[in-house]
Amino acid sequence: MLEKLIIFLQDELNIPAEEVNLALRHTQAIPAQVPMQLWKYGLIDITQLEQIFDWLD
C-alpha cells in the first residue's frame, strides 16, 4: 500500500521524491499519516489533500 501511495503522489500529483521522503520520515511509514504530514509542512494544498484521501479510500 505504501509503495502505491508513493507512486500516486509522485506520478499523479507531481510531488517530488524529497518531499515524499520528508513526510515518510515523520510518519513511521504509516500510509494514512503521509497526507497530513505533507499538508502540515505546506508541501500540498487542501485540494491535493482531498485527492489523496479519496485515493486512499
Backbone bond lengths (Angstrom), bond angles and torsions (degrees), N, CA, C in turn:
res aa  C-N    CA-C-N  psi(-1)  N-CA   C-N-CA  omega(-1)  CA-C   N-CA-C  phi
1 M - - - 1.456 - - 1.528 111.03 -
2 L 1.321 116.84 -42.70 1.459 120.42 -178.53 1.527 111.29 -63.45
3 E 1.313 116.66 -42.15 1.465 119.89 179.43 1.521 111.24 -62.78
4 K 1.328 117.14 -40.91 1.472 121.09 178.83 1.524 110.68 -65.46
5 L 1.331 116.61 -38.40 1.467 120.52 177.58 1.522 110.38 -63.09
6 I 1.312 117.02 -44.90 1.467 120.98 179.80 1.528 110.41 -60.84
7 I 1.304 116.93 -43.57 1.470 120.79 178.24 1.526 110.00 -61.64
8 F 1.321 117.54 -44.37 1.459 121.53 177.84 1.525 111.04 -59.33
9 L 1.318 116.47 -47.47 1.464 120.35 -178.34 1.527 111.32 -60.48
10 Q 1.320 116.09 -42.76 1.463 119.56 -176.48 1.525 112.38 -78.98
11 D 1.320 117.70 -42.31 1.464 120.70 -174.79 1.529 113.32 -82.82
12 E 1.322 116.98 -42.85 1.462 120.28 -175.08 1.529 113.17 -88.66
13 L 1.325 116.70 -36.80 1.465 119.89 -176.76 1.522 113.01 -106.04
14 N 1.335 116.27 -1.28 1.468 121.78 177.47 1.529 113.57 56.07
15 I 1.323 115.79 39.66 1.461 120.61 176.92 1.527 107.26 -87.97
16 P 1.323 117.39 123.18 1.468 120.41 -177.67 1.538 112.72 -59.89
17 A 1.305 116.04 148.92 1.465 122.63 -178.76 1.524 111.50 -55.72
18 E 1.333 117.85 -36.97 1.458 121.15 -179.36 1.529 111.14 -61.65
19 E 1.332 116.74 -39.50 1.454 120.91 -179.80 1.527 110.78 -71.44
20 V 1.317 116.81 -39.73 1.461 120.73 176.59 1.527 109.41 -62.19
21 N 1.317 116.87 -43.36 1.456 120.74 179.64 1.522 112.05 -63.43
22 L 1.325 117.18 -36.97 1.462 120.97 176.39 1.522 110.13 -59.94
23 A 1.310 116.71 -47.00 1.469 120.61 179.27 1.522 110.88 -63.38
24 L 1.315 116.76 -40.89 1.470 120.46 -179.27 1.524 111.89 -63.23
25 R 1.315 116.58 -37.10 1.469 119.94 179.40 1.523 112.03 -63.12
26 H 1.332 117.03 -26.83 1.457 120.93 -176.40 1.523 113.13 -100.99
27 T 1.328 118.05 8.37 1.463 120.10 -177.22 1.515 113.41 -123.04
28 Q 1.303 118.11 -3.14 1.462 122.02 -174.38 1.527 109.93 57.65
29 A 1.330 116.04 32.68 1.467 124.33 176.06 1.525 113.35 60.70
30 I 1.316 117.52 33.01 1.464 121.65 174.95 1.527 106.92 -93.05
31 P 1.343 117.89 111.35 1.460 121.00 -172.90 1.526 115.31 -51.25
32 A 1.314 118.44 -41.06 1.461 120.55 -176.68 1.527 112.72 -66.84
33 Q 1.323 118.08 -20.57 1.465 120.96 -179.40 1.526 112.74 -88.52
34 V 1.307 117.27 -18.92 1.471 121.04 -176.77 1.530 112.15 -58.53
35 P 1.345 119.40 -48.61 1.472 118.62 -179.03 1.523 113.26 -58.91
36 M 1.323 117.31 -40.05 1.464 119.73 -179.20 1.524 111.38 -66.79
37 Q 1.314 117.32 -36.70 1.466 119.79 177.51 1.529 110.66 -66.93
38 L 1.313 116.92 -41.77 1.469 119.95 177.50 1.526 110.15 -59.92
39 W 1.320 116.65 -42.43 1.459 121.12 -179.40 1.526 110.74 -70.56
40 K 1.331 116.22 -41.93 1.468 121.52 -179.92 1.527 111.62 -56.62
41 Y 1.323 116.28 -39.65 1.465 120.85 -178.87 1.525 112.95 -88.48
42 G 1.320 117.27 6.21 1.459 121.07 177.09 1.517 114.03 72.70
43 L 1.328 116.90 24.27 1.459 120.94 -177.31 1.523 112.28 -89.79
44 I 1.341 116.27 -15.41 1.465 121.47 174.50 1.521 108.35 -137.81
45 D 1.324 116.22 160.60 1.458 119.61 176.87 1.535 109.65 -98.83
46 I 1.311 116.09 177.78 1.463 120.81 -175.02 1.531 111.98 -64.00
47 T 1.314 117.16 -33.86 1.464 120.75 178.06 1.518 110.58 -64.95
48 Q 1.321 116.80 -44.16 1.463 120.52 177.57 1.526 110.79 -65.01
49 L 1.327 116.66 -38.14 1.457 120.62 177.53 1.525 110.37 -59.13
50 E 1.328 116.80 -44.79 1.462 120.99 178.37 1.527 111.19 -63.62
51 Q 1.330 117.06 -39.63 1.465 120.34 178.48 1.529 110.78 -62.29
52 I 1.310 116.61 -40.54 1.464 120.32 -179.84 1.521 110.13 -66.27
53 F 1.335 117.18 -44.41 1.460 119.20 178.98 1.527 111.36 -64.04
54 D 1.321 116.99 -38.40 1.474 120.02 175.83 1.520 109.81 -61.05
55 W 1.326 117.04 -43.15 1.460 121.08 179.69 1.532 110.86 -64.22
56 L 1.320 116.98 -39.96 1.471 120.56 179.42 1.522 112.21 -64.46
57 D 1.346 116.19 -31.39 1.476 119.27 178.74 1.492 108.84 -70.61
